[in-house]
Amino acid sequence: LAPFCSQDLCAPTSKTNDAARHDATTTEVLQETLRGGQGEEAPQDVSSRASYERYTQPDGPFELASSGDVQLLSFLWLQKRAKEGKELPRRQDLPPEAFADMDALRKAHDDLPPHIRAAVLPMLSVSYCWLEPGHPDPDGKQLRHVVETLDKYLVTNTNDNAPDPEPWHSFLPDMAVFWDWGSIYQKDPKLFHPCCGGPGYVPPEKRSDAERAAAEAYETSRSMEEKESFSRALHDTMDVWYAHQMITTIFVTRIPEGNDHIVYDDRGWPFFERTSAELIKPSTPYVVEDGRPLIEGRWLWPMRIDSSADGDAEEAQRPPIAPITFEQEVRKRTFTNAADVSGVASLFEKTATQVLRETKKIFLREVPVQAGDGERLAHVLSLCSSIEELIWIFTDMPAEEAEAMLASPIPTLRNLSFQDAKLTGSIPA
């Protein structure tokens, strides 16, 4: 059973701080409809289980962080850089001390108590918008905002939704950060020419001799080996940094002043990153030592952090979506490179399919139910061939959305529970 399922789903509710309560009446009413009269558990395929563990077990991210295609940054170094008022250089221009000591962090993780080691990794990923096509954060404003936000939630843990949570530095010497600009090979921003991207983009066949020369200099500022490494990092690791349930993710939804034309939710890659992080990543893990009662567990730091949130680390949690919904939505988003659309849709399809196929529990806390969410969740549940529990907490669900969500039998589902939540209206027979 994945750590997210065993710890977050059965945790005491933070608003009552009592043991989680099971709504038996709701479950009994819906049980037969959900199971469709069938009680057989879906068979587990070894290869699909291995694919699922890519997003639930600790070894994969450590291996990717040591591959050379990706280097994770030291949070402590980023913190120092931000407080000096400086910007983040591209990976090739960073000093050695900017990178996290992965051997030390792996040892620190191995030394954690088992119930904590199974829930979190000493890693976090940054999901944000590039402010300019040649440099994502030329003035360091986003770096300072990210550090200030992480200081708030990961260091002092100002999180209204989890009383007395433990900050990461209670257990770990540092955090390793995936930030694309500093973690994977990039072109030299000093050589960027407007013809290469953004509003001044000029197709190669229409460029003047001077523009072609400038574009060539910019393109070759990243060597062929670095370009190949960049491509591998983009296509072979991006899913893990955001979808992995043990890696904290910050959504930089607050854009610096003077960039009103940029909206986080309108951008293609950030949409992929956030949607991937909303598949199975817990909001705030609750861990219990073996042999101890549930009420004696402890909250850790939040795993999904919205930089625009006020109080709770993530005030706008959204239900997971299936690839069919993602493809419809991502085509409404903006990409710096329009050719990325199909590739991103394919990457999410692979990620979501592998994650949802083996997921046993889905936990949704304080998720506002919007019109159409029932049908969208039905698409998600149709991919969950091993699902056993679906739990809603602190949420009201309109009956018509529940009906749409449960329109088809879910043979493996054993428990649908509403905790401190209610259905509005009635569910049809």
Secondary structure, DSSP 8 states (H G I E B T S, - for coil): --HIIIIITTS--TTT-S-----HHHHHHHHHHHHTT--------HHHHHHHHTTTSSHHHHHHHTSSS---EEHHHHHHHHHTT-----GGG--GGGB--HHHHHHHHHTS-HHHHTT--SEEEEE---SSSS-S-TTSHHHHHHHHHHIIIIIS---TTSSS---GGGT-S--EEE-HHHHS----GGG--GGGSGGG---GGG--HHHHHHHHHHHTTS-HHHHHHHHHHHHHTHHHHHH-TTSEEEE--S--TT-TT--GGGBHHHHHHHHHHTTT--SS-EE--TTS-GGG-EE---SEEETT-SSSS-S-------HHHHHHHHTTSB-SSTTHHHHHHHHHHHHHHHHHHH--EEEEES----TTHHHHHHHHHHH-TT--EEEEES-EEEHHHHHHHTSS--TT--EEEEES-EEES----
